[in-house]
Amino acid sequence: MSHSSVTREAPQLLLSQRQRREVRGGWGWGWGCLPGPRGGPALFGLVTFGQSGDCCTDSGTMNIFDRKINFDALFKFSHITPSTQQHLKKVYASFALCMFVAAAGAYVHVVTHFIQAGLLSALGSLILMIWLMATPHSHETEQKRLGLLAGFAFLTGVGLGPALEFCIAVNPSILPTAFMGTAMIFTCFTLSALYARRRSYLFLGGILMSALSLLLLSSLGNVFFGSIWLFQANLYVGLVVMCGFVLFDTQLIIEKAEHGDQDYIWHCIDLFLDFITLFRKLMMILAMNEKDKKKEKK
């Protein structure tokens, strides 16, 4: 056997039997000896394999890197019906509207001081939410309900004002960091819920509601105890719980739409409140950590 034939067969000889079994029946890759230039000494490098398990060298080695990513397939949700996909588009379009209006409300409180957060703004947002819930969803009431949604989002943004002012006083860079972090968390958990098998996260409903009740009780109890440790624990546990609510609410919206519930405005409120609560808790966590760092420097 010539030297060149030995080096051509070397990749297959150096592979373990397990690797050989894995690559048969499909494309694969592994490390092995490649023929040297002009039949010279063998070189150690990356080897790709065809469906028969035979190795491919030279141009075949680059095939694995030349493949194009099919982005159309990446964003296909075949387990969700087209009507539900259209419903989700309306939900997230309304969600984007709420974010812009809430940002305007926060700006009004922090910068212009024209409307200040307080008891009236809290009662106003509660009244608008109850009014929206009591108004049935139909084509005739759609514009009215969108107006109620925008008003609710605006007053919710105003209600964020005191927390925003606190974070600005500690470190203004906390706000963009908290917003980007919240956006990333919300996006990741939303995509996880959309790509997951339907109803796979609905079991979280009871657990999350129980955890939310415990957090509410601990917050009320901390009014009397005044424990900073309990306050911080509430923030961190609440952040985890709200991540779970993003999963749960997203899949619940899908199931409601599949069963004929097309009230995208009310579904939008679920996700909007999830995002706002996530943002508030992450913002306060970053602010508390920043204050601790400043104390350590002193």
N, C-alpha and C positions, 0 to 999 in steps of 0.2 A: 504494500500500500504506500502510495507516494505521500510526501510531506503535506502537499496541498489538500489531498483528500482527507488526511487526518484532521487538519485544522477545520475543514468544512464540516466534519462530523462532530467536532469538539463540543459545540453548544448542547447537542442532545446528550452527549456522554456525561457532561458535568451537571446536568439537571438531576434532581432527586426524582424517585419514582412518584412521589406525591405531587410534585410540580408537573410532571408529565401527564398525570391523570387529570389535573385541574384544567390544563389548557386544551385537552382533546374535546372536540365538539364546539369550540368557540375560539375567539381570539384571546390571546394572553401575552404575557411578557415575563422575562426573567433575566438573570445575569448569567453570562456564559462567555466562552472564548470565541472570538471572532477571528477570521483569517487575517493575517497581517498583510501589508501591502506587497503586491507582486509575489504572493506565496511565501512571504517571510514568516517570522515568528508570530504565533497567535497572540491576540490582544484580548484583554478582559473587558467586556462591555455589556450593553443592554441588547437583548435579543427578543424579537417578537415571533409569535407562533401563529400558524394558520389553523384551520379547522381540523386538519389531520394530525396536528401536534408537531408538524415539521417547523423548523425555525426559518425565519426570513432575515436576511442581513441586508446591508447597504441601504437601498431605497426603502425596503420593507420596514427597516427599523424606524423610519420617520413617520410611518403611516399613523401610528398612535397619536402623534402630535399634530397631524394635519387634519384631524377630524373637526368638523364644524358643529357648534352647539346649536341645537334646534330650540330657539327661544319660544317658538309657537307652542311646542309640546310642553315647555316648562310651565306655561300659564294656562293649560287646559285643565278644567275640573270636570272630568267626564262623569263623576258620581253625582254632580249637581245638575239638575235639569236647566235648560235654557231660560225658562221663565223665572226660576229662582236666581239665576245669574243676573238677569236684568233687574230683579228686585234688589240684589246686593249692590248693584251699581247706583241705584237711587239712594240706598242707605248710606253708602260712603260719600256720595255727592252731598247729601244733607249733612253728613258728619263734617265734611270740609267747610261747608257754610257755617256750621256752628263754631268751628275753630276760629275762623276769621272774625265772626261777630264777638266771640268771647275775648279775643285779643283786643278788639276795639273797646270792650267794656273795661278790661284791665287797664288800658291806656287812659281811659277817661278818669279812672280812680287815681292812678299813680301820677299822671302828668298834669292833667287839667284840673283835677279835684272838683269837677263840676258835680259829679255824683259820687258819694262816699259809701263804702260798704258799711252795713249796719243792720239793724233789725228790719228796717223798711225794705231794703234790697233782698234780704233773706225771705221775708214774707211775700214779696212780689214774685220772686222766682218760684216759690212754693205754690202760690195761687195760679200762676201761668201754667205750671206743670199739671195741676189738678184740672184746670180748664181744658188743657190739651187732651188729657186723658178722658174727660167727659164728652168731648166733641167727637162724634163718630167719623171714621175715615170714609170719605167719598170724594168723587170728583168735584162736587159743588163746594165742599168744605176744605179742599186741599190748600188753596191760597190762604185761607184764614188760619189753618193749622200751621202752615209754614211761618206765618207772621208770629204766632204764639211761640213756635220753636225758636225763632230768632230772638224774641224778647227774653225767653228763658235763658238762652245762651249768653245774651248780653249781661243780664243780671248775675249770672254765674261767674262771668269774667270779672264783674265789679266785686263780687264776693272774694275773689282771689287777691284783691288789692292789698290787704294788710300783710298777708304772707309774702307777697312780692316785695313790699317795702322793707320787711324784715330782712329778706335775703339780699336786697340791694345794699342795705346798711352793713351787712356782714361782708359780702364780696359780690359785686355786680356780675362777675363771670359765672356765678352759680346758675343764673337764669338760663342762658343758652345751653349750659351743660346739662341742666335738669331737663330742658325741653328736648334736646337731642337724645338723651338717654331714654326718656319716656317714649319718644317716637320709635326708637329702635326696639324697645321692649314690646310696645304695642304691635308693631309690624311683625315681629318674629312670632309672637303668640297668635296673632290673627292668621298668618300664613300656616302655622302649625294646625290650627283648627280647620282651615279651609282644605288643606291637603289630607288631613286625617280621615279615617273611615267615619261615615256619618254616625252620629249618636255616641261616638266613642268617649266623649268627655262629658256627656250629660249626667253621668253618675256623680260628678263633682258638685251638683247643685245642693244636695243636703249638707255635704261637708262644708261647703263655702258659706252657706247661710248660718250654720252653727258657729263657724269661726267668726263670722261677722257679728253675731250676737254676743259672743264672748269679748270681742274687741270693744263693742259698744259699752258693755257692762264695765270693762276695765277702765275705759275712758271716764265713765261717770264716777267710778270709785276713786280714780286718781284726782278728781276735783277735791276730794277730802284728804287724800293721803299726800298729794303733791310730790310724788316720787319721780325723779328724773329718769331712773332706770326703767320704771314701768312705762313712762312716756316713750322712751327710745325703743323698748320692746314692742310697743304698740305700733310704732312707725314701721319697723322691719317686718313684723308679722303681717301688718296690713298691706305692705307692698307685695308680699308673696300671695296673699289672699286675692288682691286685685288682679294679679297676673292670672290666677285661676279663673277669675270672673271673665277675663277677656276670652279665654278658651270656651268657657261655658256659654256665655252670651252669644258668641259668634255662631256656635253650633245650634243653639236654641233658635236663633233667628232663621237659620237655614231650615230647621225642621218646621217652624211656624209657616214659613213661606211655602214649603212643600205641601203643607196641609191647607193652603188657601189664604193664610193671613198675609195680606199685602200692605199692611200699615207700616210703610217704611219710615214714616216720621217718628212714630213711637219707638220703633226698633233702633233708630238713630240715637235716641236719648239714652238707651242702655249703654251703647258704646261710648257716647260722649261723656257720660258720668264716669265710666271706667277710666277713660283717658285723664279726665280732670283729677280724679282721686289719685291715680298713679303719679301724675305730675306734682300734685301737692305733697304727697308723702316723700317722693324722691327729692324734691326741692328742700324739704325740711331736714331730711337726713344729711344732705350735702351741707346745709347751713350749720347744723349742729356739729358736724365733723370739722368744719372750718373754724368754728368758735373754739373747739377743743385744741386745734393746732395753734391758734393765737394765744391761748392760755399757756400752753407748753413753752412757747417762745419767750413769754414774759418770765 
